Amino acid sequence: MFSEDVHYSAFKGCNLLSITPIVVPVKEQTREMDLEQLQVKLQEAHQKGIRYLIVHLSMGTTMFGSVDDIDQIIPLVQESFPDYFVHVDAAFGGFIYPFTCPDVAMDFRNPQVSSITIDGHKMLQAPYGTGIFLCRKGLMEYTQTQEASYVQGTDFTLCGSRSGANAVAMWMILMTHGSEGWKYMMQILIDRTDSICDALEELNIRYYRNPYMNIVTIAADQLPEKLAHKYHLVADNFKAPKWWKIVAMSHVEKHVIDSFLIDLKRSIAMQASTDVPK
């Protein structure tokens, strides 16, 4: 079970494991799961004979940076499913949200959470393939491939092979910055994102943004497509975009942000002038 904003790999996982995806709609403005729809979907699944549930929650969705509310979702899950497993997809948000949000509900301090995934190649900017899988003690044995007898320590991954150089690169990045150093770096990105949002509000531009994330998603009808392409914004659907995404990373410097906002302001002014009746 996951929200409609989930990363597409969740559907791949369902296909690979031959399990039924339960997709829950979200509210347009808040990107939160529609709890009424969640309740209906879970009841329907139970009536169809489904008895076991993987609750796939996102800590930073790919397009919006939205974070699922575990405290509201789990009580509804428990109404229909006594047997469930909670997995947190923190692929993007894992290296920023816990460092910027003062009250993180989706970590191992929460007894509901059983496993977490994080990507090092996103916020950490490590080489591609530096994925992290964390789970509670006693669960890792269920991922073991005992047939890999020639591998020292056997194998616990789906792909089998993995790069030791990637692991070393991630370790070096973490050791170089440290927890407090990384927290400082992430706060700089939050401040940078805040400045974008402040400017968008002054221009009355409709957007979505989680206050502890560095993603700003602007409604497509608020932004000229030519401008989106000029600044390499990411669309939710490049064939028919409804949203354009900005990710404030270290290389997105102030002069780039200022240039984008100046162009946006100019385009709004031009549009307003053409709309004036003659």
VENWOVEN-V538032 format. One line per field, one symbol per residue. ss: DSSP state (h for helix, s for strand, l for the rest). psi: psi as a letter, one per 20 degrees, with the letter a starting at -180 (. if undefined). burial: # if it has 16 or more other C-alpha atoms within 10 Angstrom, else .. A space follows every 50 residues. Layout:
BEGIN
ss = ???
psi = ???
burial = ???
END
This chain:
BEGIN
ss = lsslllllhhhhhhhhhlllllsslsllllllslhhhhhhhhhhhhhlll lsssssssslllllllsllhhhhhhhhhhhllssssssslllhhhlhhhh llllllllllllssssssslllllllllllsssssllllhhhhlslllll llllsllllllllhhhhhhhhhhhhhhhhhhhhhhhhhhhhhhhhhhhhh hhllllssllllllssssshhhllhhhhhhlllsslllllllssssslll lllhhhhhhhhhhhhhhhhhhhhhhlll
psi = prrijqqihhhgggggilqppoppqrpghijqpohghggggggggghijp ippoooqpmnqghijqpqnhhhgghhghhhohorpoponkggihjggiih pinpimaihoihphqpqqphjehikrqpimqppprqpihhhijpnhimhi ppjapjrghfqqphhggggggggghggrghghggghhghggghghghghh hhjkpprqppijrkppopphiipphhhghhjlqpqhoihmphqppponrh inrhhggggghghggghgggghhhipq.
burial = #######...#.........######....#####..##.###.#..... ..#.##############.#..#..##..##..#.############### ....###....#############.##..##................... ....#..........##.##...........##..#####.###.##..# ....################.##....#....####......#######. ......#..##..#...#..........
END
